[in-house]
Amino acid sequence: MYAQNSRDSGVPMDSEGGANYKLKVPTQHKNAEFILLPQYAKQFESPLLQGILDAMNKHNLDVVMFESAVKVGLQGILDISEMTEASQVVELFDTYASNKEVFKEARYEDYVIQQPVSDHLRDVESLFGTQTRAHMISNVHAGQLYNLNGKEMNGQEVKQLYHDAIIENVLQSYEQLLEVFKDPMELQTILQDEILNNPSRFSRDLLHALNLDENGEFNLPLFDHSQANRIEQLLNSVWKSRVTKQKIKGGKAVNMTSVGVEDQLELKYTTDANGNVNVEYMEVLLPWWSDDIAEMDAYLDRSTGIMDVNRMIADGVIDPKLLEIMGYRIPTEGHYSVWPLKVVGFLHRNGGNNIVMPKEVTTILGVDFDIDTMYLMFKEHNFTGKKFEMLEYDMSQDVSTMSTAQRNNLLMDIMGSIAKHPEMASHRANPGNFDLLKASSRRLNIATATSDYT
């Protein structure tokens, strides 16, 4: 949002002590706005969130934001970080109710075009990112030992199994696409869908050329020289989306502030007998990602409308392994961009596709709160009507005889095993940046500026 707010200059307009001159203060806000549902305050048992909610309702406020969201024109900061009661927050807001530097008004015309956040979390697939695939097995060495689903394997065996599973998935995608290419009707459908999804690249004439005639032949042969290049581009695009770009059960969620719940989420580390640090997982909150919840009414908290994950685990309704997921950032720069996550609680679906992570993620992952996205990978499951069971696989089974869903669960376990290895702890604790290069550049500048430099 770009706007101008008036501010009292403190300088009177005349010597009679009348009204003061007003200053125009340029204002820029850059953030992601989340709905503060009443359920969040109850679920997190957070006096801060409850206080903010009560104050917003009392004073008819549309948005409350952190100072980091104000890029230009910061003023009227209220500090609630040390408050322990909701009433304290409300009283603080009451004190500044008439202060125009705290309670600002902005026109909707001042908002720029908003970035849409689509629903891409429930029962969908996500790209198995190329960068993620490559980075996961970097720094995996033959002499290292890994625990994969109860079986001890060395680094070379883990890498081989990882590649074998991916290769089988690619081959299966290839075979499925060949079957599509054999059926003119199916081929027509996917080519025309590709044209409609890329109107800036392909003309409507090409759409009509790819209609089938009464004999089941394309109106214009695919090899016709007048359109051959465009049709080749179409076919390559289909190949890339269906074979080269592998998919896995997953989705994406927008990073939401952990204020009010920051003390409930942790980075879990363990230390073995040799003093080696293992990264176990990062605790997160996330909406349940499946629509198979018709039989789960008994596990809904009536005060929040959110499923109680601890009760579901205790009663064997959900396999705890399903709550062990993987999350990564794009661009994926290294191991610190890919993390094993553990869902320790669900968020209300009405709040949107959000994820709440420990406060340390802003440093480790380099994420902030202006619609930064975490891409997520989930394990495949079966829903029996009463239970969510993970789709199991047999470690003694050859990957070529597994289903794609089973291979994807195998890949998830491999990535989790690699991520938790002591070798990776240092990579995760040292996020990439340009500090070393900046320091080297500074030293070089200082050295070249001195008279005795040779």
Secondary structure as UniProt FT lines:
FT   STRAND          2..12
FT   TURN            15..16
FT   STRAND          20..29
FT   HELIX           38..44
FT   HELIX           47..59
FT   HELIX           67..69
FT   STRAND          70..72
FT   TURN            81..82
FT   HELIX           86..95
FT   TURN            96..98
FT   TURN            100..102
FT   HELIX           108..110
FT   TURN            122..123
FT   STRAND          125..127
FT   HELIX           130..136
FT   TURN            137..139
FT   TURN            142..143
FT   STRAND          145..148
FT   TURN            149..150
FT   STRAND          151..154
FT   HELIX           155..182
FT   HELIX           184..197
FT   TURN            199..201
FT   HELIX           204..209
FT   TURN            214..215
FT   TURN            222..223
FT   TURN            225..227
FT   HELIX           228..239
FT   HELIX           240..244
FT   STRAND          247..256
FT   TURN            259..261
FT   HELIX           262..264
FT   STRAND          267..271
FT   TURN            273..274
FT   STRAND          277..286
FT   TURN            294..295
FT   HELIX           297..299
FT   STRAND          300..301
FT   TURN            302..305
FT   STRAND          306..307
FT   HELIX           309..314
FT   TURN            315..316
FT   HELIX           320..323
FT   STRAND          324..328
FT   HELIX           335..337
FT   STRAND          338..346
FT   HELIX           349..351
FT   STRAND          354..356
FT   TURN            359..360
FT   HELIX           361..364
FT   STRAND          373..377
FT   STRAND          381..383
FT   STRAND          388..390
FT   TURN            395..396
FT   HELIX           399..401
FT   HELIX           404..419
FT   HELIX           422..429
FT   HELIX           435..449
FT   TURN            451..452
//
